[in-house]
Amino acid sequence: MIVVTANQVSGKRVARTLGLVRGNTIRTRHIGKDIMAVFRNIVGGEVSEYTKLLGEAREQALDRMVEEATGLGANAIISVRFSTSMIMGAAAELLAYGTAVVLVDENGES
């Protein structure tokens, strides 16, 4: 599966547009990680606990989006974007979305 943020893929053309696909996850923080983040905030530096949490959330959202596109018969997702929103004080949603398409080589082969 080709997954890109661009609207096209070099050497390929869109043979069919299958529509919007998306994947999301809602993650909440862990109190132990919040305590570590407070200490990091005092001394400065990257809050690696949150970096890891959001990285895992992005991957899960991408995996879910790819699964939906595969179910539609797509071999690519173009124009991929991410969005985040707060659900409550300690929880956030991460959404990945894009356009599921069937790409073929510019000469017509898939």
N, C-alpha and C positions, 0 to 999 in steps of 0.2 A: 504494500500500500504506500503510495506516494502521498506525503502530507506536507503542504507548503503554505506559507503566508502570501505568496504571490498569486496573481490572478491567472497565471499561465505557467506552463512548464516548457522549457526549451526543447525543441525537437518533437513536441507532442501537440496535438490539438484535441479540443473537447469534442467527442463524438456524441455524447449524451449528458445532459444535466439532470441529476436525479433529485436534487433539492437540498434543503438545509438539514444538516446533521449536527448533533450536539452531544456533549457528555458533561456531566457535572458531578461534583462531590461537595459535601459540606463537612468541614472539619472543625473540631473544637480544640482549644488549648488544654494542656495538662497542667495541673497546679504545680507539679514539680518543675516543669519546664518554665513556667511563669516565674518561679523563684529564681531560677538560674538566669533568666532574662533580666530580672531586676538587678542582680549583681553585675551582669555585663553592662547594663545601662549606667551603673555607677562608675565602672572603670573604663568603659568605652570598648569599642570593637564590634565585630559582627555577632549577631545573635544567632548562632549556628543552629540552635534548637528550632527556631522559626524558619530558618532557611531550609532545613531538612523537611519540616512539616509542609511547607508550601511546595517544595519540589515534588514530594510524594503526591500531593493533591493535584498538581499539574499533570503528572504522569497518569494518574487514575482517570482524570477527566479526558485526557487524550485517548487512553485505551477504550473508554466507553464510547467516545465519538467514532473511533475507527471501527468498533464492533457494530455500531448502527449503520455506518456506511457500507461495511462488508455485507450486512444483511440486505441492503438495497441492491447489491451487485456492483458497487463502485470499485474502481481500482485506484482512485485518488481522491483526495480532499484538497480543494484549493481555497484561497482566501481565508485561511484559518486565523482566528482571533481568540484572545482570552479576555475574560471579564471576571472581576471579583466584586463581591458585595458582602456587607456585614448582615448577618441574620439576627444576631444578638450580641451582647457584649463580648462573649468569649468564642463565638462561632462565625465562620465565614464560608461563603459559597465560592467555589472556583468553577467557572463555566468555560468550556472550549467549544467553539462552533465554527462551521465552515460549510462549503458547498461540495456535496458528493457528486463526483463526475466519473464518466468512463473516458479515459484518455486513450488515444491511438497515436502511433507514429505519424508524422506528417505525411508519410507516403501511404497511410491507411491501415498499417498493421498495428495490432494491439500489443 
